[in-house]
Amino acid sequence: MLSEFALTPTLFDEDAHPDHVAWEQEIRSLANCLFPGRGYPSPVILANLWSGEWENDVRRRIGRIKVPSVRLLSQTLLTKFREIMIPRPRVAGKCPDDGEGWGKEALASSRQIHLPGIFSCPRVCESLGESAIRPFSEMISDYFGEEIRPTKLVSLKIDEQISLLQNLLRRSDFICLFNPHITGDHHDETRFAKELVRVAFDRPAPFPSPQIEIHTQPRDSKATFDLDDRLRKSMAHVADSIGPPGGVTASGIRIVFHKKLLDRYMFAGTITRSEDDQPVMIPRWSIHLGHVARADDGSSTTVPTTWALHGKSDTVNIWNCLQGPESKKNILLEKRLGTPEATEQFPDKIKGQITRE
């Protein structure tokens, strides 16, 4: 649903585009593809190569553009780029300073985690002679196809569903999955969550490991007796069933029990630091997962489901509903894997008040 691509900064190099009218139209067409407007989400991730220095190179090139209309258009596009950019760790020992260097950096980075699209100006494409690097014009005409539409019919097969999410899973600082049907049993949607965790942590060095949160509801949340003990046993069962992949630090996975969840969502984004140096999750993408495959799904007669990528405002609004201060009252129990005990978020509510609801 989201595809990642890389651009060489030569898109904004005036010397590489002698036909200024065609150049402006090329940039405008790219902007319209990346940012459809009217609340529609951008269906792509832009690689900010060499640990973010790509953005600085682009800014310098835009500052040297002499055509006012192209310079203003490019500055606006760079600002919008920040909504979809994720840094990629540097590969080359020295920061690239020309189109060929950036093309080689993109190719080397793609060998670590695959880049489905790398685009440059015709001169760089011809100079490097790599089929993986294509002209900007092909990005506009061919790249924005059905495979990266924001809404998609999805089969009920776990491997195909996870494959659609892998660009977000392997490139985001954090993943939050909200799914009320994860109880640790084989016949529910625990297997999907386990595969999601496995793929998200499947990152070569120096790509940083993510933080993952699995939000669900326990099977016994409405029990009328021994609720505290039931919740802890249920939490242990879910934690054991999902479990971190081999070699993964368990503390990167947090499981949260809610009193009630109504739907399935996945959020992905970046982690920043607050003024008091606390980690803050910033959601940048969210997907409504109509249905999620179970271990016994996947027959050819199974009707596909619809998944929908949300725009920026919807992502923030849904996140605030699920993760805002009021939503904290809905939390029963949480556990960070690798720690001995689950944590009672609201211990006064676990006994008494909840059992009467």
Contacts in CASP RR format, 6 or more apart in sequence:
PFRMAT RR
TARGET T0000
AUTHOR 0000-0000-0000
METHOD contacts of the structure
MODEL  1
MLSEFALTPTLFDEDAHPDHVAWEQEIRSLANCLFPGRGYPSPVILANLW
SGEWENDVRRRIGRIKVPSVRLLSQTLLTKFREIMIPRPRVAGKCPDDGE
GWGKEALASSRQIHLPGIFSCPRVCESLGESAIRPFSEMISDYFGEEIRP
TKLVSLKIDEQISLLQNLLRRSDFICLFNPHITGDHHDETRFAKELVRVA
FDRPAPFPSPQIEIHTQPRDSKATFDLDDRLRKSMAHVADSIGPPGGVTA
SGIRIVFHKKLLDRYMFAGTITRSEDDQPVMIPRWSIHLGHVARADDGSS
TTVPTTWALHGKSDTVNIWNCLQGPESKKNILLEKRLGTPEATEQFPDKI
KGQITRE
1 43 0 8 1.000
1 148 0 8 1.000
1 149 0 8 1.000
1 150 0 8 1.000
1 152 0 8 1.000
1 164 0 8 1.000
1 165 0 8 1.000
1 287 0 8 1.000
1 307 0 8 1.000
1 309 0 8 1.000
2 43 0 8 1.000
2 44 0 8 1.000
2 45 0 8 1.000
2 148 0 8 1.000
2 167 0 8 1.000
2 168 0 8 1.000
2 285 0 8 1.000
2 309 0 8 1.000
3 43 0 8 1.000
3 44 0 8 1.000
3 45 0 8 1.000
3 116 0 8 1.000
3 117 0 8 1.000
3 143 0 8 1.000
3 147 0 8 1.000
3 148 0 8 1.000
3 167 0 8 1.000
4 44 0 8 1.000
4 45 0 8 1.000
4 46 0 8 1.000
4 47 0 8 1.000
4 86 0 8 1.000
4 115 0 8 1.000
4 116 0 8 1.000
4 117 0 8 1.000
4 167 0 8 1.000
4 171 0 8 1.000
5 44 0 8 1.000
5 45 0 8 1.000
5 46 0 8 1.000
5 47 0 8 1.000
5 115 0 8 1.000
5 116 0 8 1.000
5 117 0 8 1.000
5 118 0 8 1.000
5 119 0 8 1.000
5 139 0 8 1.000
5 143 0 8 1.000
6 46 0 8 1.000
6 47 0 8 1.000
6 49 0 8 1.000
6 103 0 8 1.000
6 106 0 8 1.000
6 109 0 8 1.000
6 110 0 8 1.000
6 115 0 8 1.000
6 117 0 8 1.000
6 118 0 8 1.000
6 119 0 8 1.000
7 46 0 8 1.000
7 119 0 8 1.000
7 120 0 8 1.000
7 136 0 8 1.000
8 99 0 8 1.000
8 101 0 8 1.000
8 102 0 8 1.000
8 103 0 8 1.000
8 106 0 8 1.000
8 118 0 8 1.000
8 119 0 8 1.000
8 120 0 8 1.000
8 121 0 8 1.000
8 124 0 8 1.000
9 54 0 8 1.000
9 57 0 8 1.000
9 58 0 8 1.000
9 61 0 8 1.000
9 99 0 8 1.000
9 102 0 8 1.000
10 16 0 8 1.000
10 99 0 8 1.000
10 102 0 8 1.000
10 120 0 8 1.000
10 121 0 8 1.000
10 123 0 8 1.000
10 124 0 8 1.000
11 26 0 8 1.000
11 27 0 8 1.000
11 30 0 8 1.000
11 119 0 8 1.000
11 120 0 8 1.000
11 121 0 8 1.000
11 136 0 8 1.000
12 27 0 8 1.000
12 58 0 8 1.000
12 61 0 8 1.000
12 62 0 8 1.000
12 65 0 8 1.000
12 74 0 8 1.000
13 61 0 8 1.000
13 99 0 8 1.000
13 121 0 8 1.000
14 20 0 8 1.000
14 23 0 8 1.000
14 64 0 8 1.000
14 65 0 8 1.000
14 66 0 8 1.000
14 67 0 8 1.000
14 70 0 8 1.000
16 121 0 8 1.000
16 123 0 8 1.000
17 23 0 8 1.000
17 26 0 8 1.000
17 121 0 8 1.000
20 67 0 8 1.000
20 70 0 8 1.000
23 67 0 8 1.000
23 70 0 8 1.000
24 67 0 8 1.000
24 69 0 8 1.000
24 70 0 8 1.000
24 73 0 8 1.000
26 136 0 8 1.000
26 137 0 8 1.000
26 140 0 8 1.000
27 70 0 8 1.000
27 73 0 8 1.000
27 74 0 8 1.000
27 77 0 8 1.000
28 73 0 8 1.000
29 140 0 8 1.000
30 77 0 8 1.000
30 136 0 8 1.000
30 139 0 8 1.000
30 140 0 8 1.000
31 73 0 8 1.000
31 76 0 8 1.000
31 77 0 8 1.000
31 80 0 8 1.000
33 139 0 8 1.000
33 140 0 8 1.000
33 143 0 8 1.000
33 144 0 8 1.000
34 42 0 8 1.000
34 44 0 8 1.000
34 46 0 8 1.000
34 77 0 8 1.000
34 80 0 8 1.000
34 84 0 8 1.000
35 42 0 8 1.000
35 80 0 8 1.000
35 83 0 8 1.000
36 42 0 8 1.000
39 311 0 8 1.000
39 312 0 8 1.000
39 313 0 8 1.000
39 314 0 8 1.000
40 150 0 8 1.000
40 311 0 8 1.000
41 150 0 8 1.000
41 285 0 8 1.000
41 309 0 8 1.000
41 310 0 8 1.000
41 311 0 8 1.000
41 312 0 8 1.000
41 315 0 8 1.000
42 83 0 8 1.000
42 84 0 8 1.000
43 144 0 8 1.000
43 148 0 8 1.000
43 149 0 8 1.000
43 150 0 8 1.000
43 309 0 8 1.000
44 84 0 8 1.000
44 148 0 8 1.000
45 84 0 8 1.000
45 85 0 8 1.000
45 86 0 8 1.000
45 167 0 8 1.000
45 168 0 8 1.000
45 171 0 8 1.000
46 81 0 8 1.000
46 84 0 8 1.000
46 85 0 8 1.000
46 86 0 8 1.000
47 54 0 8 1.000
47 85 0 8 1.000
47 86 0 8 1.000
47 88 0 8 1.000
47 106 0 8 1.000
47 109 0 8 1.000
47 115 0 8 1.000
48 54 0 8 1.000
48 55 0 8 1.000
48 85 0 8 1.000
48 86 0 8 1.000
48 87 0 8 1.000
48 88 0 8 1.000
49 88 0 8 1.000
49 90 0 8 1.000
49 96 0 8 1.000
49 102 0 8 1.000
49 105 0 8 1.000
49 106 0 8 1.000
49 109 0 8 1.000
50 88 0 8 1.000
50 90 0 8 1.000
50 91 0 8 1.000
50 92 0 8 1.000
50 95 0 8 1.000
50 96 0 8 1.000
50 105 0 8 1.000
51 87 0 8 1.000
51 88 0 8 1.000
51 89 0 8 1.000
51 90 0 8 1.000
52 85 0 8 1.000
52 87 0 8 1.000
52 88 0 8 1.000
53 90 0 8 1.000
53 95 0 8 1.000
54 102 0 8 1.000
55 78 0 8 1.000
55 81 0 8 1.000
55 82 0 8 1.000
55 85 0 8 1.000
57 95 0 8 1.000
57 96 0 8 1.000
57 97 0 8 1.000
57 102 0 8 1.000
58 78 0 8 1.000
58 81 0 8 1.000
59 78 0 8 1.000
62 71 0 8 1.000
62 74 0 8 1.000
62 75 0 8 1.000
62 78 0 8 1.000
63 71 0 8 1.000
65 71 0 8 1.000
65 74 0 8 1.000
83 284 0 8 1.000
83 312 0 8 1.000
84 284 0 8 1.000
86 171 0 8 1.000
86 172 0 8 1.000
86 270 0 8 1.000
88 109 0 8 1.000
88 113 0 8 1.000
88 207 0 8 1.000
89 109 0 8 1.000
89 112 0 8 1.000
89 206 0 8 1.000
89 207 0 8 1.000
90 105 0 8 1.000
91 105 0 8 1.000
91 108 0 8 1.000
91 109 0 8 1.000
91 112 0 8 1.000
92 101 0 8 1.000
92 104 0 8 1.000
92 105 0 8 1.000
92 108 0 8 1.000
96 102 0 8 1.000
96 103 0 8 1.000
96 104 0 8 1.000
96 105 0 8 1.000
99 120 0 8 1.000
99 121 0 8 1.000
99 124 0 8 1.000
100 124 0 8 1.000
100 127 0 8 1.000
100 128 0 8 1.000
102 120 0 8 1.000
103 118 0 8 1.000
103 120 0 8 1.000
103 124 0 8 1.000
103 128 0 8 1.000
103 130 0 8 1.000
103 133 0 8 1.000
104 128 0 8 1.000
106 115 0 8 1.000
106 118 0 8 1.000
106 133 0 8 1.000
107 118 0 8 1.000
107 128 0 8 1.000
107 130 0 8 1.000
107 132 0 8 1.000
107 133 0 8 1.000
109 115 0 8 1.000
110 118 0 8 1.000
110 132 0 8 1.000
112 204 0 8 1.000
112 207 0 8 1.000
113 170 0 8 1.000
113 171 0 8 1.000
113 203 0 8 1.000
113 204 0 8 1.000
113 207 0 8 1.000
116 167 0 8 1.000
117 132 0 8 1.000
117 134 0 8 1.000
117 139 0 8 1.000
117 143 0 8 1.000
118 132 0 8 1.000
118 133 0 8 1.000
118 134 0 8 1.000
119 133 0 8 1.000
119 134 0 8 1.000
119 135 0 8 1.000
119 136 0 8 1.000
119 138 0 8 1.000
119 139 0 8 1.000
119 143 0 8 1.000
120 128 0 8 1.000
120 133 0 8 1.000
120 134 0 8 1.000
120 135 0 8 1.000
120 136 0 8 1.000
121 135 0 8 1.000
121 136 0 8 1.000
122 135 0 8 1.000
124 133 0 8 1.000
125 133 0 8 1.000
125 134 0 8 1.000
125 135 0 8 1.000
150 308 0 8 1.000
150 309 0 8 1.000
150 311 0 8 1.000
151 306 0 8 1.000
151 307 0 8 1.000
151 308 0 8 1.000
151 309 0 8 1.000
152 164 0 8 1.000
152 306 0 8 1.000
152 307 0 8 1.000
153 304 0 8 1.000
153 305 0 8 1.000
153 306 0 8 1.000
154 160 0 8 1.000
154 161 0 8 1.000
154 164 0 8 1.000
154 304 0 8 1.000
154 305 0 8 1.000
154 306 0 8 1.000
154 307 0 8 1.000
155 161 0 8 1.000
155 293 0 8 1.000
155 298 0 8 1.000
155 302 0 8 1.000
155 304 0 8 1.000
156 291 0 8 1.000
156 293 0 8 1.000
156 294 0 8 1.000
156 297 0 8 1.000
156 298 0 8 1.000
156 302 0 8 1.000
156 303 0 8 1.000
156 304 0 8 1.000
156 305 0 8 1.000
157 293 0 8 1.000
157 297 0 8 1.000
157 298 0 8 1.000
158 191 0 8 1.000
158 192 0 8 1.000
158 195 0 8 1.000
158 293 0 8 1.000
158 294 0 8 1.000
158 295 0 8 1.000
158 297 0 8 1.000
159 195 0 8 1.000
160 293 0 8 1.000
161 192 0 8 1.000
161 292 0 8 1.000
161 293 0 8 1.000
162 169 0 8 1.000
162 192 0 8 1.000
162 195 0 8 1.000
162 196 0 8 1.000
162 199 0 8 1.000
164 307 0 8 1.000
165 196 0 8 1.000
165 199 0 8 1.000
165 266 0 8 1.000
165 287 0 8 1.000
166 199 0 8 1.000
168 175 0 8 1.000
168 266 0 8 1.000
168 268 0 8 1.000
168 285 0 8 1.000
168 287 0 8 1.000
169 175 0 8 1.000
169 196 0 8 1.000
169 199 0 8 1.000
169 200 0 8 1.000
169 210 0 8 1.000
169 268 0 8 1.000
170 199 0 8 1.000
170 200 0 8 1.000
170 202 0 8 1.000
170 203 0 8 1.000
170 207 0 8 1.000
172 200 0 8 1.000
172 210 0 8 1.000
172 268 0 8 1.000
172 269 0 8 1.000
172 270 0 8 1.000
172 284 0 8 1.000
172 285 0 8 1.000
173 208 0 8 1.000
173 210 0 8 1.000
173 211 0 8 1.000
173 269 0 8 1.000
173 270 0 8 1.000
173 271 0 8 1.000
173 281 0 8 1.000
174 210 0 8 1.000
174 211 0 8 1.000
174 212 0 8 1.000
174 213 0 8 1.000
174 267 0 8 1.000
174 268 0 8 1.000
174 269 0 8 1.000
174 270 0 8 1.000
174 271 0 8 1.000
174 281 0 8 1.000
175 196 0 8 1.000
175 200 0 8 1.000
175 210 0 8 1.000
175 211 0 8 1.000
175 212 0 8 1.000
175 213 0 8 1.000
175 266 0 8 1.000
175 267 0 8 1.000
175 268 0 8 1.000
176 212 0 8 1.000
176 213 0 8 1.000
176 215 0 8 1.000
176 265 0 8 1.000
176 266 0 8 1.000
176 267 0 8 1.000
176 268 0 8 1.000
176 281 0 8 1.000
176 283 0 8 1.000
176 323 0 8 1.000
177 193 0 8 1.000
177 196 0 8 1.000
177 212 0 8 1.000
177 213 0 8 1.000
177 214 0 8 1.000
177 215 0 8 1.000
177 264 0 8 1.000
177 265 0 8 1.000
177 266 0 8 1.000
178 215 0 8 1.000
178 216 0 8 1.000
178 261 0 8 1.000
178 263 0 8 1.000
178 264 0 8 1.000
178 265 0 8 1.000
178 266 0 8 1.000
178 267 0 8 1.000
178 322 0 8 1.000
179 189 0 8 1.000
179 192 0 8 1.000
179 193 0 8 1.000
179 214 0 8 1.000
179 215 0 8 1.000
179 216 0 8 1.000
179 261 0 8 1.000
179 264 0 8 1.000
179 289 0 8 1.000
179 292 0 8 1.000
180 216 0 8 1.000
180 217 0 8 1.000
180 258 0 8 1.000
180 260 0 8 1.000
180 261 0 8 1.000
180 262 0 8 1.000
180 263 0 8 1.000
180 264 0 8 1.000
181 188 0 8 1.000
181 189 0 8 1.000
181 216 0 8 1.000
181 264 0 8 1.000
181 292 0 8 1.000
182 188 0 8 1.000
182 189 0 8 1.000
182 190 0 8 1.000
182 193 0 8 1.000
182 214 0 8 1.000
182 216 0 8 1.000
182 238 0 8 1.000
182 242 0 8 1.000
183 190 0 8 1.000
183 216 0 8 1.000
183 218 0 8 1.000
183 219 0 8 1.000
183 234 0 8 1.000
183 237 0 8 1.000
183 238 0 8 1.000
184 190 0 8 1.000
184 237 0 8 1.000
184 238 0 8 1.000
184 240 0 8 1.000
184 241 0 8 1.000
184 242 0 8 1.000
185 241 0 8 1.000
186 295 0 8 1.000
187 294 0 8 1.000
187 295 0 8 1.000
187 296 0 8 1.000
188 294 0 8 1.000
189 292 0 8 1.000
189 293 0 8 1.000
189 294 0 8 1.000
190 238 0 8 1.000
190 241 0 8 1.000
190 242 0 8 1.000
191 293 0 8 1.000
191 294 0 8 1.000
191 295 0 8 1.000
192 292 0 8 1.000
192 293 0 8 1.000
192 294 0 8 1.000
193 214 0 8 1.000
193 242 0 8 1.000
194 241 0 8 1.000
194 242 0 8 1.000
194 243 0 8 1.000
196 212 0 8 1.000
196 266 0 8 1.000
197 212 0 8 1.000
197 214 0 8 1.000
197 242 0 8 1.000
197 243 0 8 1.000
197 244 0 8 1.000
197 245 0 8 1.000
197 253 0 8 1.000
198 245 0 8 1.000
200 210 0 8 1.000
200 212 0 8 1.000
201 209 0 8 1.000
201 210 0 8 1.000
201 212 0 8 1.000
201 244 0 8 1.000
201 245 0 8 1.000
201 248 0 8 1.000
202 245 0 8 1.000
203 209 0 8 1.000
203 210 0 8 1.000
209 248 0 8 1.000
209 249 0 8 1.000
209 252 0 8 1.000
210 252 0 8 1.000
211 252 0 8 1.000
211 254 0 8 1.000
211 271 0 8 1.000
211 279 0 8 1.000
211 281 0 8 1.000
212 252 0 8 1.000
212 253 0 8 1.000
212 254 0 8 1.000
213 253 0 8 1.000
213 254 0 8 1.000
213 255 0 8 1.000
213 256 0 8 1.000
214 238 0 8 1.000
214 242 0 8 1.000
214 253 0 8 1.000
214 254 0 8 1.000
214 255 0 8 1.000
214 256 0 8 1.000
215 256 0 8 1.000
215 258 0 8 1.000
215 261 0 8 1.000
215 322 0 8 1.000
216 238 0 8 1.000
216 255 0 8 1.000
216 256 0 8 1.000
216 257 0 8 1.000
216 258 0 8 1.000
216 261 0 8 1.000
217 257 0 8 1.000
217 258 0 8 1.000
217 259 0 8 1.000
217 260 0 8 1.000
217 261 0 8 1.000
218 230 0 8 1.000
218 231 0 8 1.000
218 234 0 8 1.000
218 235 0 8 1.000
218 238 0 8 1.000
218 257 0 8 1.000
218 332 0 8 1.000
218 333 0 8 1.000
219 234 0 8 1.000
220 227 0 8 1.000
220 230 0 8 1.000
220 231 0 8 1.000
220 234 0 8 1.000
221 227 0 8 1.000
221 231 0 8 1.000
221 257 0 8 1.000
221 259 0 8 1.000
221 260 0 8 1.000
221 332 0 8 1.000
221 354 0 8 1.000
222 355 0 8 1.000
222 357 0 8 1.000
223 230 0 8 1.000
223 355 0 8 1.000
224 355 0 8 1.000
225 355 0 8 1.000
227 350 0 8 1.000
227 351 0 8 1.000
227 352 0 8 1.000
227 354 0 8 1.000
227 355 0 8 1.000
228 350 0 8 1.000
228 351 0 8 1.000
231 257 0 8 1.000
231 332 0 8 1.000
231 333 0 8 1.000
231 342 0 8 1.000
231 350 0 8 1.000
232 333 0 8 1.000
232 342 0 8 1.000
234 257 0 8 1.000
235 255 0 8 1.000
235 257 0 8 1.000
235 333 0 8 1.000
235 335 0 8 1.000
235 342 0 8 1.000
236 342 0 8 1.000
238 255 0 8 1.000
239 255 0 8 1.000
239 335 0 8 1.000
239 337 0 8 1.000
242 253 0 8 1.000
242 255 0 8 1.000
242 337 0 8 1.000
243 250 0 8 1.000
243 253 0 8 1.000
243 337 0 8 1.000
244 250 0 8 1.000
244 252 0 8 1.000
244 253 0 8 1.000
244 337 0 8 1.000
250 336 0 8 1.000
250 337 0 8 1.000
250 338 0 8 1.000
251 336 0 8 1.000
251 337 0 8 1.000
251 338 0 8 1.000
251 339 0 8 1.000
252 336 0 8 1.000
252 337 0 8 1.000
253 336 0 8 1.000
253 337 0 8 1.000
254 334 0 8 1.000
254 335 0 8 1.000
254 336 0 8 1.000
254 337 0 8 1.000
255 334 0 8 1.000
255 335 0 8 1.000
255 336 0 8 1.000
255 337 0 8 1.000
256 331 0 8 1.000
256 333 0 8 1.000
256 334 0 8 1.000
257 331 0 8 1.000
257 332 0 8 1.000
257 333 0 8 1.000
257 334 0 8 1.000
258 330 0 8 1.000
258 331 0 8 1.000
258 332 0 8 1.000
259 330 0 8 1.000
259 331 0 8 1.000
259 332 0 8 1.000
259 354 0 8 1.000
259 357 0 8 1.000
260 330 0 8 1.000
263 288 0 8 1.000
263 290 0 8 1.000
264 288 0 8 1.000
264 289 0 8 1.000
264 290 0 8 1.000
264 291 0 8 1.000
264 292 0 8 1.000
265 286 0 8 1.000
265 287 0 8 1.000
265 288 0 8 1.000
265 289 0 8 1.000
265 318 0 8 1.000
265 322 0 8 1.000
266 286 0 8 1.000
266 287 0 8 1.000
266 289 0 8 1.000
267 283 0 8 1.000
267 285 0 8 1.000
267 286 0 8 1.000
267 315 0 8 1.000
267 319 0 8 1.000
268 283 0 8 1.000
268 284 0 8 1.000
268 285 0 8 1.000
268 286 0 8 1.000
269 281 0 8 1.000
269 282 0 8 1.000
269 283 0 8 1.000
269 284 0 8 1.000
269 285 0 8 1.000
270 281 0 8 1.000
270 282 0 8 1.000
270 284 0 8 1.000
271 279 0 8 1.000
271 280 0 8 1.000
271 281 0 8 1.000
271 282 0 8 1.000
272 279 0 8 1.000
272 280 0 8 1.000
272 282 0 8 1.000
273 279 0 8 1.000
273 280 0 8 1.000
274 280 0 8 1.000
281 323 0 8 1.000
283 315 0 8 1.000
283 316 0 8 1.000
283 319 0 8 1.000
284 315 0 8 1.000
285 309 0 8 1.000
285 310 0 8 1.000
285 315 0 8 1.000
286 309 0 8 1.000
286 310 0 8 1.000
286 311 0 8 1.000
286 314 0 8 1.000
286 315 0 8 1.000
286 318 0 8 1.000
286 319 0 8 1.000
287 307 0 8 1.000
287 308 0 8 1.000
287 309 0 8 1.000
287 310 0 8 1.000
288 307 0 8 1.000
288 308 0 8 1.000
288 310 0 8 1.000
289 305 0 8 1.000
289 307 0 8 1.000
290 305 0 8 1.000
290 306 0 8 1.000
290 307 0 8 1.000
290 308 0 8 1.000
291 305 0 8 1.000
310 318 0 8 1.000
321 327 0 8 1.000
328 345 0 8 1.000
328 346 0 8 1.000
329 346 0 8 1.000
329 349 0 8 1.000
331 345 0 8 1.000
331 346 0 8 1.000
332 345 0 8 1.000
332 346 0 8 1.000
332 349 0 8 1.000
332 350 0 8 1.000
332 354 0 8 1.000
333 342 0 8 1.000
333 343 0 8 1.000
333 344 0 8 1.000
333 345 0 8 1.000
333 350 0 8 1.000
334 342 0 8 1.000
334 343 0 8 1.000
334 345 0 8 1.000
335 341 0 8 1.000
335 342 0 8 1.000
335 343 0 8 1.000
336 343 0 8 1.000
344 350 0 8 1.000
END
